[in-house]
Amino acid sequence: MSELRAPCLNPRCRRTFRCEHEGETVICRKCWMLLPMAVRQRDKQLRRRLRLIKRMFEKGTDYRRRGRHFGAPHRGTPQAYTMGVKFDRLWDRHWARVRSFFLAPEKPVGLDTFLEELGL
């Protein structure tokens, strides 16, 4: 029985990876390094924020509630919940930017581009 393989996000890359989850998106190291530095730094920043949100969830729902007024513990939603909701939107927007970099390149790859680089 053959195991399922997930291809690299870059359509011009031929690498595949073992699929651990259904619908998994994978980028190989070589293609990851092709991304602009700003996108890679944003990914690192979002992963740090995710670790913070996970730690806050582990502490419980009473930890740092937003909207408390004069010490009333029943008011407001937990800060971890609101940060998690905002994080999901940021994470989706970040991966849309990564996908668009590989799936919609600025210049098409082909003979015309090669001749243009040579100056012909």
N, C-alpha and C positions, 0 to 999 in steps of 0.2 A: 504494500500500500504506500503510495507516494504522499509525502506531506505537502501541504499547500505552501506556496512561495509568494512573497510580496515583492513587487518590483520597486526599484528606486523611483522617487517622484520625478526625477529628470527623465523625460522620454528618450533622450539620446544616450543615457547610461544603461548598460545592459546588466547591472548587478541585481541580484535577488537576495532576499533574506527569508529566514524561516518565519512563518506567520504565526504569532502567538494569539492574536485577537482578530475577530472578523472585521474587515474594513480598515485594517491598520495602514497608516501612511508612514513610509520609511524614506529617509534620505541617507545616502552613503556619505562617508567622511569626505571623499574627494569632491562630491557635488556640494556638500555643506560649505566647504571652503571657497567655492565659487560665489557664494552669496556676498553681498556688500557687508562691510564691517558693522554698519549701523544695524542691520537686520540681525546679525549674530549677537550683538550686544543687547538688543531688545529681547531676544530669546532668553539670554542669561538673566536679564532683569526680571522677566516674567516668571521664570522658574524659581528665582529667589522669593518672589512674592507668593507663589503657590506654596512653598515650604512654610512661609509665615502663616498663611491661611490654614493650612493643615494643622499646624501647632495650636492655633487658636481654637479650631474645632475640637481638638483633643482635650483642651482644658475645660470644655463644657459650654453650655449656652449662657451661663450667667457671667461669663468673662467679658468685660468691656462692652456693655450694651450701649447702643446709640440712642439718643433721645430721652435719656433719663432726666427727670426734672425734680430737683430737691430730694434726691435719694429714693424715689419711687422705683423699686426694682421691676414692677410689672409693665413699665412703659418702654416702648422702643424695641427695635429688633436687635439681635446680637450683631456686633460689628463683623464677626467672621462671616455671617450670612450675607450681609450687604457687600462685603468685599468679594465674596465668592461670586455673587451675581455680576458684579462689575468685571471681575476677572474673566468670566466666561466670554463676555463680549470682546474684551481685549485680546484674549487668546484666539478667538475665531478670526478677528481682524488681522492679527499677526500671521496666522497660517494662510489666510487669503493672499497676503502680500508675498509670502514664500512661494505659494503655488503659482501666482501670476508671474513671478520671476522666471520660473522654469517653463511654464506652459505657454507664455506669450512673450517670447524674446523680442528685444528691440529690433534686431536685424535678422532676417531669415538666414539660416545656415545653408549654403549651397555654392554653386559655381560662380554666381554673380558676386557674392560677397568675397569670395576668394580672389577673383579678378580685381575687384575694387581695392582690396588690401595690397595687391601687387602694383596697383597704379595703372592698370591697363584699361 
